[in-house]
Amino acid sequence: MEEPQHSSTQSYVPSDEYRPEPVTKPLLPAWMDGSIRIGIHTSIAGDITSSLEIAHNLGANALQIFSASPRMWSRGPSGSNVADAGAQRFRDRRVELGLGPLVVHGNYLINLASPERVLRVRSIQAFHDELVRAAALGADFLVAHPGCGKGARMSSAIAAIADGLKQAARGLNFNGLRILLENTAGQGTSVGSRFAELKSILDLCPELPLGVCVDTAHLFAAGHDLCRPAGLDGALAEIAQTVGLERVFVVHVNDSKAAMGSRLDRHEHIGKGKIGVEAFRRILNHPLLAGRAFILETPIDRPGDDRRNVQMLWKLVGIKPKQASGAVDGFAVRRSKRRPAKKHRGNASVQRTKSKRHKR
């Protein structure tokens, strides 16, 4: 009996051909709708979600926070009030309020440029924890001061910062989070008062999602005359030629108590410092800064200072902010306390009646 013949050829069916699914572009965050984004640094005291409510009721549509105490070493990624349940509640509420971007500012104690071995190791671990918490909160940006060389050569300090960033980021999924290096005022041995220094750090870390945060008070203190249009244009030209304007995502909008070129980091209310209100009008409306988030880090010397500074920025861009819940014209309302009833009110009425009768 003959065995059946098996053919090695099969008919070609075009529908059977494997076609890989097209790579879908990631959706832009909801806050990237082309609108002007004005925010302010708010407190995380108590429930971290309250920081969202504060920003919303001040009329801001963006915000910056610390994820833990900025002047204490945190105890691991969860060494703050950022717990899993709280982080999810924070993310959900942020979506409901339409706030963005969310900027987290790093701990002030972190110094990735330090030549001191113990401080450097501690700084790298603390920055790793900052990244973990920022990602858990769904933050868009983590702002970091580059560090201080403390006597080391600038090239060595820059190399140490770049290496520290790489070590801190090892094994992390950024999930859209970007690290922003902030320009400094140039006090002491701090790195970053010149944008060429920030560029060197960026160039050493091509694999990391890095960018730049520009602080107006630091620019002014470092010697850029923002009071004049030519001074602002000169600063933007330097940024464009070094780090590139496309890598500037956030602008810290702060007036300066210190004089131009003083190298002192002293923030002041908008229009009350050495930079002046007209300079901020030019900054907020400059075409080369369109699309950036403008975040206030101004002091609160009197109740309502935060509201007044947010209101000033909206005024300078010529936009009336949306009406916020529990606010008037988009700004927080201070509820007046009930005045206690006057004592002997009835007796006073009797006295007035008697007086009228006496006059008659």
C-alpha contacts under 8 A as a table, 3 or more apart, distances in Angstrom:
res1	aa1	res2	aa2	distance
7	S	10	Q	7.68
12	Y	16	D	7.98
13	V	16	D	5.53
13	V	17	E	7.31
14	P	17	E	5.52
28	L	32	M	6.42
29	P	32	M	5.56
30	A	33	D	6.52
30	A	98	G	7.43
30	A	100	G	7.89
31	W	35	S	7.97
31	W	98	G	6.65
31	W	99	L	6.68
31	W	100	G	5.11
31	W	101	P	6.58
32	M	35	S	7.31
32	M	100	G	7.90
34	G	291	G	6.64
35	S	291	G	7.57
36	I	291	G	6.69
36	I	292	R	7.75
36	I	293	A	7.25
37	R	60	A	7.80
37	R	61	N	5.91
37	R	62	A	6.01
37	R	100	G	7.43
37	R	101	P	7.82
37	R	291	G	7.80
37	R	292	R	7.21
37	R	293	A	4.95
37	R	294	F	6.24
38	I	60	A	5.60
38	I	61	N	5.78
38	I	62	A	5.65
38	I	63	L	7.83
38	I	293	A	6.07
38	I	294	F	4.94
38	I	295	I	5.94
38	I	296	L	7.98
38	I	310	V	7.47
38	I	313	L	7.36
38	I	314	W	7.58
39	G	55	A	7.12
39	G	60	A	4.87
39	G	61	N	5.83
39	G	62	A	4.12
39	G	63	L	4.52
39	G	64	Q	7.14
39	G	293	A	7.38
39	G	294	F	6.13
39	G	295	I	4.53
39	G	296	L	6.15
39	G	310	V	7.30
40	I	55	A	6.73
40	I	60	A	6.91
40	I	62	A	6.96
40	I	63	L	4.99
40	I	64	Q	5.98
40	I	295	I	5.00
40	I	296	L	4.40
40	I	297	E	6.28
40	I	306	D	7.78
40	I	310	V	7.25
41	H	63	L	5.72
41	H	64	Q	4.36
41	H	65	I	5.51
41	H	295	I	7.08
41	H	296	L	6.23
41	H	297	E	5.71
42	T	51	S	5.42
42	T	52	L	7.89
42	T	54	I	6.75
42	T	55	A	6.57
42	T	63	L	6.90
42	T	64	Q	6.30
42	T	65	I	5.64
43	S	48	I	7.91
43	S	50	S	7.87
43	S	51	S	5.50
43	S	65	I	6.51
43	S	66	F	7.65
44	I	47	D	6.50
44	I	48	I	4.52
44	I	49	T	7.34
44	I	50	S	6.66
44	I	51	S	5.34
44	I	65	I	6.84
44	I	66	F	7.06
44	I	67	S	7.56
45	A	48	I	6.50
45	A	50	S	7.86
45	A	51	S	7.99
46	G	50	S	7.60
47	D	50	S	5.61
47	D	51	S	7.94
47	D	81	N	7.33
48	I	51	S	5.80
48	I	52	L	7.92
48	I	81	N	6.78
48	I	82	V	7.30
48	I	86	G	7.54
48	I	90	F	7.18
49	T	52	L	5.54
49	T	53	E	7.02
49	T	86	G	7.67
49	T	89	R	7.33
49	T	90	F	5.08
49	T	93	R	7.42
50	S	53	E	5.04
50	S	54	I	6.23
51	S	54	I	5.13
51	S	55	A	6.35
51	S	65	I	7.48
52	L	55	A	5.29
52	L	56	H	6.14
52	L	63	L	7.56
52	L	90	F	7.96
52	L	93	R	7.66
52	L	94	R	6.59
52	L	97	L	7.91
52	L	99	L	7.75
53	E	56	H	5.09
53	E	57	N	6.04
54	I	57	N	5.29
54	I	58	L	6.17
55	A	58	L	5.19
55	A	59	G	6.62
55	A	60	A	5.31
55	A	61	N	7.18
55	A	62	A	7.21
55	A	63	L	6.30
56	H	59	G	5.37
56	H	60	A	5.47
56	H	61	N	6.47
56	H	97	L	7.11
56	H	99	L	7.62
56	H	324	A	6.57
57	N	60	A	7.37
57	N	324	A	5.75
57	N	325	S	6.78
57	N	326	G	7.01
57	N	327	A	6.19
57	N	330	G	6.87
57	N	331	F	5.84
57	N	332	A	5.02
58	L	306	D	7.53
58	L	307	R	5.44
58	L	310	V	7.03
58	L	324	A	7.98
58	L	327	A	7.85
58	L	330	G	6.66
58	L	331	F	4.54
58	L	332	A	4.93
59	G	307	R	7.75
59	G	310	V	7.01
59	G	311	Q	7.55
59	G	321	P	6.24
59	G	322	K	7.08
59	G	323	Q	7.52
59	G	324	A	6.36
59	G	330	G	4.49
59	G	331	F	4.82
59	G	332	A	7.25
60	A	63	L	7.21
60	A	99	L	7.97
60	A	310	V	6.74
60	A	321	P	7.87
61	N	98	G	7.04
61	N	99	L	4.88
61	N	100	G	6.26
62	A	99	L	4.96
62	A	100	G	4.44
62	A	101	P	5.35
62	A	102	L	6.27
62	A	293	A	7.53
62	A	295	I	7.49
63	L	99	L	7.26
63	L	100	G	6.83
63	L	101	P	6.76
63	L	102	L	5.47
63	L	103	V	6.27
63	L	295	I	6.80
64	Q	102	L	5.91
64	Q	103	V	4.44
64	Q	104	V	5.50
64	Q	105	H	6.87
64	Q	295	I	7.13
65	I	102	L	7.92
65	I	103	V	6.47
65	I	104	V	5.04
65	I	105	H	6.14
66	F	69	S	6.82
66	F	70	P	6.62
66	F	104	V	5.51
66	F	105	H	5.28
66	F	106	G	6.69
66	F	107	N	7.60
67	S	80	S	7.02
67	S	81	N	7.86
67	S	82	V	7.06
67	S	104	V	6.58
67	S	105	H	7.59
67	S	106	G	7.87
67	S	130	E	7.22
67	S	133	R	6.65
67	S	134	A	7.05
68	A	74	S	6.93
68	A	79	G	7.39
68	A	80	S	5.11
68	A	81	N	7.21
68	A	107	N	7.75
69	S	72	M	5.64
69	S	73	W	7.81
69	S	74	S	7.41
69	S	80	S	7.60
69	S	107	N	7.26
70	P	73	W	7.98
70	P	106	G	6.98
70	P	107	N	4.28
70	P	108	Y	5.48
70	P	109	L	7.28
71	R	107	N	6.46
71	R	108	Y	5.90
71	R	109	L	6.12
72	M	107	N	7.76
72	M	109	L	7.23
73	W	109	L	7.38
73	W	126	A	7.06
74	S	77	P	7.58
74	S	79	G	5.22
74	S	80	S	7.03
74	S	126	A	6.78
74	S	129	D	7.92
75	R	78	S	6.99
75	R	79	G	4.23
75	R	80	S	7.64
76	G	79	G	5.04
76	G	126	A	7.45
76	G	129	D	5.90
77	P	80	S	7.71
77	P	128	H	7.86
77	P	129	D	4.35
77	P	130	E	6.88
77	P	132	V	5.97
77	P	133	R	5.88
78	S	81	N	7.20
78	S	82	V	5.98
78	S	83	A	6.21
78	S	129	D	7.97
78	S	133	R	7.21
79	G	82	V	7.68
80	S	83	A	7.68
81	N	86	G	7.68
82	V	86	G	6.05
82	V	87	A	5.79
82	V	133	R	6.88
82	V	137	L	7.81
83	A	86	G	5.12
83	A	87	A	5.82
84	D	87	A	5.14
84	D	88	Q	6.31
84	D	136	A	7.70
85	A	88	Q	5.30
85	A	89	R	6.25
86	G	89	R	5.07
86	G	90	F	6.01
87	A	90	F	4.95
87	A	91	R	6.19
87	A	136	A	6.27
87	A	137	L	5.23
88	Q	91	R	5.08
88	Q	92	D	6.16
88	Q	137	L	7.27
89	R	92	D	5.16
89	R	93	R	6.11
90	F	93	R	5.28
90	F	94	R	6.12
90	F	137	L	6.84
91	R	94	R	5.17
91	R	95	V	6.44
91	R	137	L	6.15
91	R	138	G	6.43
92	D	95	V	5.30
92	D	96	E	6.45
93	R	96	E	4.97
93	R	97	L	6.26
94	R	97	L	5.19
94	R	98	G	6.03
94	R	99	L	5.68
94	R	100	G	7.98
95	V	98	G	5.06
95	V	99	L	6.77
99	L	102	L	7.24
101	P	139	A	7.43
101	P	140	D	5.88
101	P	141	F	7.64
101	P	293	A	7.17
102	L	138	G	7.83
102	L	139	A	5.03
102	L	140	D	5.45
102	L	141	F	6.66
103	V	139	A	6.06
103	V	140	D	6.10
103	V	141	F	4.84
103	V	142	L	5.85
103	V	143	V	7.04
104	V	134	A	6.47
104	V	139	A	6.73
104	V	141	F	6.23
104	V	142	L	4.77
104	V	143	V	6.20
105	H	142	L	5.73
105	H	143	V	4.80
105	H	144	A	6.43
106	G	110	I	7.75
106	G	127	F	7.47
106	G	130	E	6.59
106	G	142	L	6.70
106	G	143	V	5.91
106	G	144	A	5.26
106	G	145	H	7.55
107	N	110	I	5.80
107	N	126	A	7.97
107	N	127	F	7.89
107	N	130	E	7.87
107	N	144	A	7.91
108	Y	145	H	7.75
109	L	123	S	7.51
110	I	122	R	7.83
110	I	123	S	4.66
110	I	124	I	7.65
110	I	126	A	6.91
110	I	127	F	6.98
110	I	147	G	7.41
111	N	114	S	5.56
111	N	119	L	7.38
111	N	120	R	6.60
111	N	123	S	5.70
111	N	145	H	8.00
111	N	146	P	7.22
111	N	147	G	4.63
111	N	148	C	6.42
112	L	120	R	5.82
112	L	123	S	5.93
112	L	124	I	6.50
112	L	146	P	6.94
112	L	147	G	5.63
112	L	148	C	7.84
112	L	160	A	6.47
112	L	161	I	4.89
112	L	164	G	5.59
112	L	165	L	7.61
113	A	120	R	7.27
113	A	146	P	7.29
113	A	147	G	5.04
113	A	148	C	5.51
113	A	149	G	5.26
113	A	157	A	4.90
113	A	158	I	6.89
113	A	160	A	5.18
113	A	161	I	4.97
113	A	164	G	7.87
114	S	117	R	7.54
114	S	119	L	6.74
114	S	120	R	5.56
114	S	147	G	7.16
114	S	148	C	6.26
114	S	149	G	5.56
114	S	150	K	6.65
114	S	157	A	7.35
114	S	160	A	7.68
115	P	120	R	6.94
115	P	149	G	6.88
115	P	150	K	7.24
115	P	152	A	7.08
115	P	157	A	7.95
116	E	119	L	5.56
116	E	120	R	6.02
117	R	120	R	5.12
117	R	121	V	6.23
118	V	121	V	5.31
118	V	122	R	6.19
119	L	122	R	5.09
119	L	123	S	5.95
120	R	123	S	5.00
120	R	124	I	6.22
121	V	124	I	5.26
121	V	125	Q	6.35
122	R	125	Q	5.23
122	R	126	A	6.07
123	S	126	A	5.02
123	S	127	F	6.02
124	I	127	F	5.16
124	I	128	H	6.18
124	I	164	G	5.79
124	I	165	L	7.39
124	I	167	Q	6.91
124	I	168	A	5.32
125	Q	128	H	5.05
125	Q	129	D	6.33
125	Q	168	A	6.39
126	A	129	D	5.03
126	A	130	E	6.26
127	F	130	E	4.85
127	F	131	L	6.29
127	F	165	L	8.00
127	F	168	A	6.00
128	H	131	L	5.16
128	H	132	V	6.36
128	H	168	A	4.43
128	H	169	A	6.17
129	D	132	V	5.05
129	D	133	R	6.21
130	E	133	R	5.28
130	E	134	A	6.03
131	L	134	A	5.14
131	L	135	A	6.08
131	L	142	L	7.34
131	L	169	A	7.44
131	L	174	F	7.96
132	V	135	A	5.28
132	V	136	A	6.18
132	V	172	L	7.68
133	R	136	A	4.98
133	R	137	L	6.28
134	A	137	L	5.21
134	A	138	G	6.34
134	A	139	A	5.26
134	A	141	F	7.91
134	A	142	L	6.86
134	A	177	L	7.62
135	A	138	G	5.04
135	A	139	A	5.85
135	A	174	F	6.37
135	A	175	N	6.82
135	A	177	L	6.37
136	A	139	A	7.65
138	G	175	N	8.00
138	G	177	L	7.57
139	A	142	L	7.32
139	A	177	L	6.13
140	D	176	G	6.44
140	D	177	L	4.83
140	D	178	R	6.27
141	F	177	L	5.50
141	F	178	R	4.83
141	F	179	I	5.74
141	F	180	L	6.51
142	L	177	L	7.24
142	L	178	R	6.27
142	L	179	I	4.84
142	L	180	L	5.90
143	V	179	I	6.01
143	V	180	L	4.67
143	V	181	L	5.93
143	V	182	E	6.50
143	V	213	C	6.93
144	A	179	I	7.21
144	A	180	L	6.16
144	A	181	L	5.15
144	A	182	E	5.98
145	H	181	L	6.02
145	H	182	E	5.38
145	H	183	N	7.42
145	H	184	T	7.40
146	P	161	I	6.71
146	P	181	L	6.14
146	P	182	E	6.90
146	P	190	S	7.61
146	P	191	V	5.96
146	P	192	G	6.52
147	G	161	I	7.22
147	G	190	S	5.76
147	G	191	V	5.79
148	C	157	A	7.37
148	C	188	G	7.80
148	C	189	T	5.15
148	C	190	S	4.09
148	C	191	V	5.75
149	G	152	A	5.01
149	G	153	R	7.11
149	G	154	M	6.91
149	G	156	S	7.93
149	G	157	A	5.11
149	G	189	T	5.56
149	G	190	S	6.45
149	G	191	V	7.12
150	K	189	T	5.70
151	G	189	T	6.93
152	A	156	S	6.34
152	A	157	A	6.24
153	R	156	S	5.21
153	R	157	A	6.26
154	M	157	A	5.04
154	M	158	I	6.12
154	M	191	V	7.46
155	S	158	I	5.18
155	S	159	A	6.23
156	S	159	A	5.12
156	S	160	A	6.13
157	A	160	A	5.06
157	A	161	I	6.25
157	A	191	V	7.56
158	I	161	I	5.18
158	I	162	A	6.32
158	I	191	V	7.47
158	I	197	E	7.23
158	I	200	S	7.05
158	I	201	I	5.99
159	A	162	A	5.21
159	A	163	D	6.15
159	A	201	I	7.20
159	A	204	L	7.66
160	A	163	D	5.13
160	A	164	G	5.99
161	I	164	G	5.01
161	I	165	L	6.18
161	I	201	I	7.12
162	A	165	L	5.21
162	A	166	K	6.40
162	A	201	I	5.52
162	A	202	L	7.73
162	A	204	L	6.11
162	A	205	C	6.27
163	D	166	K	5.17
163	D	167	Q	6.25
164	G	167	Q	5.14
164	G	168	A	6.05
165	L	168	A	5.18
165	L	169	A	6.12
166	K	169	A	5.25
166	K	170	R	6.18
166	K	205	C	7.26
166	K	208	L	7.57
167	Q	170	R	5.29
169	A	172	L	5.65
174	F	177	L	5.03
174	F	178	R	7.36
177	L	209	P	7.60
178	R	209	P	5.14
178	R	210	L	5.67
178	R	211	G	6.95
179	I	209	P	6.29
179	I	210	L	4.83
179	I	211	G	6.11
179	I	212	V	7.89
180	L	210	L	5.74
180	L	211	G	4.53
180	L	212	V	4.51
180	L	213	C	5.51
180	L	249	F	7.94
181	L	198	L	7.19
181	L	210	L	7.49
181	L	211	G	6.30
181	L	212	V	4.76
181	L	213	C	5.84
182	E	192	G	7.25
182	E	212	V	5.85
182	E	213	C	4.65
182	E	214	V	5.91
182	E	215	D	6.94
183	N	192	G	4.95
183	N	193	S	5.44
183	N	194	R	7.36
183	N	195	F	7.09
183	N	198	L	7.59
183	N	212	V	7.66
183	N	213	C	6.78
183	N	214	V	5.80
183	N	215	D	6.38
183	N	218	H	6.72
183	N	219	L	7.39
184	T	187	Q	7.71
184	T	190	S	7.08
184	T	191	V	7.06
184	T	192	G	5.24
184	T	193	S	4.54
184	T	215	D	7.63
184	T	218	H	5.34
184	T	219	L	7.39
184	T	222	A	7.54
185	A	193	S	5.54
185	A	217	A	7.57
185	A	218	H	4.16
185	A	219	L	6.48
185	A	220	F	7.71
185	A	221	A	5.28
185	A	222	A	4.93
185	A	263	R	4.88
185	A	264	L	6.03
185	A	265	D	5.80
186	G	189	T	7.28
186	G	190	S	5.83
186	G	191	V	7.23
186	G	192	G	7.20
186	G	193	S	4.81
186	G	218	H	7.84
186	G	221	A	7.63
186	G	222	A	5.85
186	G	263	R	5.04
186	G	264	L	7.47
187	Q	190	S	6.01
187	Q	263	R	5.08
187	Q	264	L	6.09
187	Q	265	D	7.71
190	S	193	S	7.45
191	V	194	R	7.84
191	V	197	E	6.87
191	V	198	L	7.91
192	G	195	F	6.20
192	G	196	A	7.91
192	G	197	E	5.48
192	G	198	L	5.56
193	S	197	E	7.62
193	S	218	H	7.66
193	S	219	L	7.63
193	S	222	A	6.17
194	R	197	E	5.57
194	R	198	L	7.12
195	F	198	L	5.02
195	F	199	K	6.17
195	F	238	E	7.32
195	F	239	I	6.35
195	F	242	T	6.20
195	F	243	V	6.61
196	A	199	K	4.96
196	A	200	S	6.33
196	A	242	T	5.63
196	A	243	V	7.20
197	E	200	S	5.19
197	E	201	I	6.68
198	L	201	I	5.20
198	L	202	L	6.33
198	L	243	V	6.96
199	K	202	L	5.02
199	K	203	D	6.05
199	K	242	T	5.95
199	K	243	V	4.94
200	S	203	D	5.12
200	S	204	L	6.35
201	I	204	L	5.22
201	I	205	C	6.58
202	L	205	C	5.29
202	L	206	P	6.58
202	L	210	L	6.72
202	L	211	G	7.69
202	L	243	V	7.77
203	D	206	P	5.89
205	C	208	L	5.64
205	C	210	L	7.95
206	P	209	P	7.85
210	L	247	R	7.85
211	G	247	R	4.85
211	G	248	V	6.03
211	G	249	F	6.98
212	V	243	V	7.74
212	V	247	R	5.86
212	V	248	V	4.77
212	V	249	F	6.51
212	V	250	V	7.29
213	C	248	V	5.84
213	C	249	F	6.29
213	C	250	V	4.91
213	C	251	V	5.66
213	C	252	H	7.06
214	V	219	L	7.63
214	V	248	V	7.05
214	V	250	V	6.52
214	V	251	V	4.80
214	V	252	H	6.01
215	D	218	H	5.31
215	D	219	L	6.19
215	D	251	V	5.78
215	D	252	H	4.44
215	D	253	V	6.35
215	D	254	N	7.06
216	T	219	L	4.97
216	T	220	F	6.21
216	T	251	V	7.35
216	T	252	H	6.24
216	T	253	V	5.69
216	T	254	N	5.75
216	T	255	D	7.05
217	A	220	F	5.14
217	A	221	A	6.12
217	A	253	V	7.49
217	A	254	N	5.34
217	A	255	D	5.56
217	A	256	S	5.09
217	A	265	D	6.96
217	A	266	R	7.36
217	A	267	H	6.48
218	H	221	A	5.03
218	H	222	A	5.98
218	H	263	R	7.66
218	H	264	L	7.86
218	H	265	D	6.24
219	L	222	A	5.17
219	L	223	G	6.62
219	L	224	H	5.63
219	L	226	L	7.96
219	L	235	A	7.94
220	F	223	G	5.35
220	F	224	H	4.84
220	F	225	D	6.05
220	F	226	L	6.29
220	F	256	S	7.49
220	F	259	A	7.73
220	F	260	M	5.16
220	F	261	G	6.51
220	F	275	I	7.53
221	A	224	H	7.23
221	A	256	S	7.71
221	A	258	A	6.83
221	A	259	A	6.49
221	A	260	M	4.81
221	A	261	G	4.53
221	A	262	S	5.17
221	A	263	R	4.66
221	A	264	L	5.93
221	A	265	D	6.91
222	A	260	M	7.00
222	A	261	G	4.92
222	A	262	S	6.89
222	A	263	R	5.30
223	G	260	M	5.45
223	G	261	G	3.91
223	G	262	S	7.51
223	G	263	R	7.79
224	H	231	G	6.01
224	H	232	L	7.31
224	H	234	G	7.83
224	H	235	A	6.34
224	H	260	M	7.04
224	H	261	G	7.29
225	D	228	R	6.12
225	D	231	G	4.64
225	D	232	L	6.81
225	D	260	M	6.68
226	L	229	P	6.89
226	L	230	A	7.95
226	L	231	G	5.05
226	L	232	L	4.89
226	L	275	I	6.46
226	L	279	A	6.24
227	C	231	G	6.93
227	C	232	L	7.61
227	C	275	I	5.48
227	C	276	G	6.86
227	C	278	E	7.70
227	C	279	A	5.22
228	R	231	G	5.14
228	R	232	L	6.61
228	R	279	A	7.09
229	P	232	L	5.27
229	P	233	D	6.24
229	P	279	A	7.62
229	P	282	R	7.53
230	A	233	D	5.04
230	A	234	G	6.00
231	G	234	G	5.03
231	G	235	A	6.27
232	L	235	A	5.14
232	L	236	L	6.26
232	L	283	I	7.59
233	D	236	L	5.16
233	D	237	A	6.05
234	G	237	A	5.02
234	G	238	E	6.27
235	A	238	E	5.17
235	A	239	I	6.33
236	L	239	I	5.00
236	L	240	A	6.07
236	L	245	L	7.66
236	L	288	L	7.88
237	A	240	A	5.03
237	A	241	Q	6.18
238	E	241	Q	5.19
238	E	242	T	6.24
239	I	242	T	5.30
239	I	243	V	5.74
239	I	244	G	5.67
239	I	245	L	6.12
240	A	243	V	6.28
240	A	244	G	4.11
240	A	245	L	4.96
241	Q	244	G	6.02
243	V	247	R	6.67
244	G	247	R	5.68
244	G	248	V	7.31
245	L	248	V	5.26
245	L	288	L	7.68
246	E	249	F	7.59
248	V	251	V	7.70
248	V	292	R	7.47
249	F	292	R	5.31
249	F	293	A	6.64
250	V	292	R	5.48
250	V	293	A	4.88
250	V	294	F	6.16
250	V	295	I	7.19
251	V	292	R	6.77
251	V	293	A	6.13
251	V	294	F	4.95
251	V	295	I	6.17
252	H	294	F	5.98
252	H	295	I	4.90
252	H	296	L	5.81
252	H	297	E	6.73
253	V	270	I	8.00
253	V	294	F	6.07
253	V	295	I	5.71
253	V	296	L	5.01
253	V	297	E	6.86
253	V	298	T	7.99
254	N	267	H	5.77
254	N	268	E	6.28
254	N	269	H	6.86
254	N	270	I	6.39
254	N	296	L	6.19
254	N	297	E	6.15
254	N	298	T	5.88
255	D	267	H	5.72
255	D	268	E	4.72
255	D	269	H	5.76
255	D	270	I	5.18
255	D	271	G	6.69
255	D	272	K	7.06
255	D	273	G	5.25
255	D	274	K	6.82
255	D	275	I	5.74
255	D	276	G	7.05
255	D	298	T	7.66
256	S	259	A	7.26
256	S	265	D	7.68
256	S	266	R	5.68
256	S	267	H	4.83
256	S	268	E	5.02
256	S	269	H	7.92
256	S	273	G	4.98
256	S	274	K	5.52
256	S	275	I	6.24
257	K	266	R	5.33
257	K	267	H	5.91
257	K	268	E	5.45
257	K	273	G	5.15
257	K	274	K	6.11
258	A	262	S	6.34
258	A	264	L	6.11
258	A	265	D	7.23
258	A	266	R	5.88
258	A	273	G	7.92
258	A	274	K	6.95
259	A	262	S	5.41
259	A	274	K	6.33
260	M	263	R	7.82
260	M	274	K	7.67
267	H	297	E	7.49
267	H	298	T	5.95
267	H	299	P	6.90
268	E	272	K	6.48
268	E	273	G	5.56
268	E	298	T	5.77
268	E	299	P	6.48
269	H	272	K	5.32
269	H	273	G	6.61
269	H	298	T	5.53
269	H	299	P	6.75
269	H	305	D	7.92
269	H	309	N	6.64
270	I	273	G	6.89
270	I	276	G	7.03
270	I	277	V	6.37
270	I	280	F	7.71
270	I	298	T	7.64
270	I	309	N	6.21
270	I	312	M	7.27
271	G	274	K	7.98
271	G	275	I	7.09
271	G	276	G	4.35
271	G	277	V	4.05
271	G	278	E	7.79
271	G	280	F	7.81
272	K	276	G	6.44
272	K	277	V	7.66
273	G	276	G	5.89
275	I	279	A	6.33
275	I	280	F	7.75
276	G	279	A	5.64
276	G	280	F	6.81
277	V	280	F	5.20
277	V	281	R	6.34
278	E	281	R	4.95
278	E	282	R	6.48
279	A	282	R	5.23
279	A	283	I	6.30
280	F	283	I	4.84
280	F	284	L	5.98
280	F	316	L	7.57
281	R	284	L	5.43
281	R	285	N	6.21
281	R	316	L	5.27
281	R	317	V	7.02
282	R	285	N	5.30
282	R	286	H	5.65
283	I	286	H	5.28
283	I	289	L	7.49
284	L	289	L	7.30
284	L	294	F	7.75
284	L	313	L	7.88
284	L	316	L	7.27
284	L	317	V	6.47
285	N	289	L	7.41
285	N	290	A	7.28
285	N	317	V	6.39
286	H	289	L	5.50
286	H	290	A	6.71
287	P	290	A	5.26
289	L	292	R	5.89
296	L	309	N	7.65
296	L	310	V	7.55
298	T	306	D	7.40
298	T	309	N	7.58
299	P	305	D	7.49
299	P	306	D	7.65
300	I	303	P	6.91
300	I	304	G	7.62
300	I	305	D	5.26
300	I	306	D	6.22
301	D	305	D	6.74
302	R	305	D	5.74
303	P	306	D	7.83
304	G	307	R	5.15
304	G	308	R	6.18
305	D	308	R	5.07
305	D	309	N	6.17
306	D	309	N	5.28
306	D	310	V	6.30
307	R	310	V	5.26
307	R	311	Q	6.07
307	R	331	F	6.37
307	R	332	A	6.78
308	R	311	Q	5.01
308	R	312	M	6.08
309	N	312	M	5.00
309	N	313	L	6.50
310	V	313	L	5.35
310	V	314	W	6.56
311	Q	314	W	5.27
311	Q	315	K	6.17
311	Q	331	F	7.42
312	M	315	K	5.01
312	M	316	L	6.19
313	L	316	L	5.08
313	L	317	V	6.45
314	W	317	V	5.31
314	W	318	G	6.19
314	W	319	I	5.46
314	W	320	K	6.40
314	W	321	P	6.76
315	K	318	G	4.99
315	K	319	I	6.16
315	K	320	K	7.16
316	L	319	I	7.84
320	K	329	D	7.48
320	K	330	G	7.97
321	P	329	D	6.89
321	P	330	G	5.53
322	K	329	D	7.11
322	K	330	G	5.43
323	Q	327	A	6.74
323	Q	328	V	6.67
323	Q	329	D	5.45
323	Q	330	G	4.21
323	Q	331	F	7.75
324	A	327	A	5.27
324	A	328	V	7.30
324	A	329	D	7.54
324	A	330	G	4.76
324	A	331	F	6.98
325	S	330	G	7.98
326	G	332	A	7.06
326	G	333	V	6.83
327	A	330	G	5.48
327	A	331	F	5.13
327	A	332	A	4.76
327	A	333	V	5.14
328	V	331	F	5.47
328	V	332	A	6.71
328	V	333	V	6.38
342	K	345	R	5.77
344	H	347	N	5.13
344	H	348	A	6.27
345	R	348	A	5.09
345	R	349	S	6.41
346	G	349	S	5.15
346	G	350	V	6.37
347	N	350	V	5.01
347	N	351	Q	6.18
348	A	351	Q	5.03
348	A	352	R	6.27
349	S	352	R	5.12
349	S	353	T	6.19
350	V	353	T	5.08
350	V	354	K	6.12
351	Q	354	K	5.08
351	Q	355	S	6.10
352	R	355	S	4.99
352	R	356	K	6.27
353	T	356	K	5.18
353	T	357	R	6.23
354	K	357	R	5.09
354	K	358	H	6.04
355	S	358	H	5.01
355	S	359	K	6.30
356	K	359	K	5.14
356	K	360	R	6.39
357	R	360	R	5.12
